[in-house]
Amino acid sequence: MITKDMTIGALVQQYPSVAGVLQAEGVHCVGCGASYYETIEEGLLGHGRSEEEIEQVVHKLNEAIPKESGNEQLVITETAAVKLKSLLQTKAGYGLRIGIKNGGCAGKEYTFALEKAQPGDVTHVIDGASFFIDAVSADELKGAKVDYVDSLTGAGFKVSNPNAQKSCACGQSFR
């Protein structure tokens, strides 16, 4: 449950797809450094919102939390599954391959590709959408959540990974 005393950074980390609600309410700093110490309430007060309006926004945020499916290996939001199904309407047998490779400014980066399953893949089928993880990436993605975010700052699949101990400003994480 989202509360007004959560930091904006914690909110976006836990529920990436609800960042659009804050942006629609005029809080566009969801990715800046201040988001990690500024609460939702402080952010909204700083943008001229009243206590009543803050309660309404918190309610909207809670309503916007996408449903999740999965297990201890991987959790997929309903938003990600719906988007993947729309991308694969004409590609039977395909799914979203999620991996981790060396590179990026944080040392490692997430990779996404629309492909067919390969031998050794860990496969998750959520609401008819298939998600594949190669065996090498499976350990580093254990417990991760995949969401789809469409906001002013960009659109795409986003991984929230409890195994990532550091990240850079662009959002790439590493252990």
JOTA-V961679 format. One line per field, one symbol per residue. phi: phi as a letter, one per 40 degrees, with the letter a starting at -180 (. if undefined). burial: I if it has 9 or more other C-alpha atoms within 8 Angstrom, else O. A space follows every 10 residues. Layout:
phi->???
burial->???
This chain:
phi->.cbccccccc ccccbdccdc cccccgcccc bcccccbccd ccccccbgcc dccccccccd cccccccbbi accabbcdcc ccccdccbdb bcgcaccbab bcigcchaac bbacaccbdg ccbbbbfgbc bbbcdccdcc bdgcbbbbbb bccibicbbb bccccaabcc gcbac
burial->OOOIOIIIII IIOOIIIIII IIIOOOIOOI OOOOIIOIII IOIIIOOOIO OOOIIOIIOI IIOOIOOOII OOIIIIIIII IIIIIOOIOO OOOIIIIIII OOOOOIIIII IOOOOOIOOO IIIIOIOOII IIIIIOIIOO IIIIIIIIII IOOOOOIIII IOIIOOIIOO OIIIO
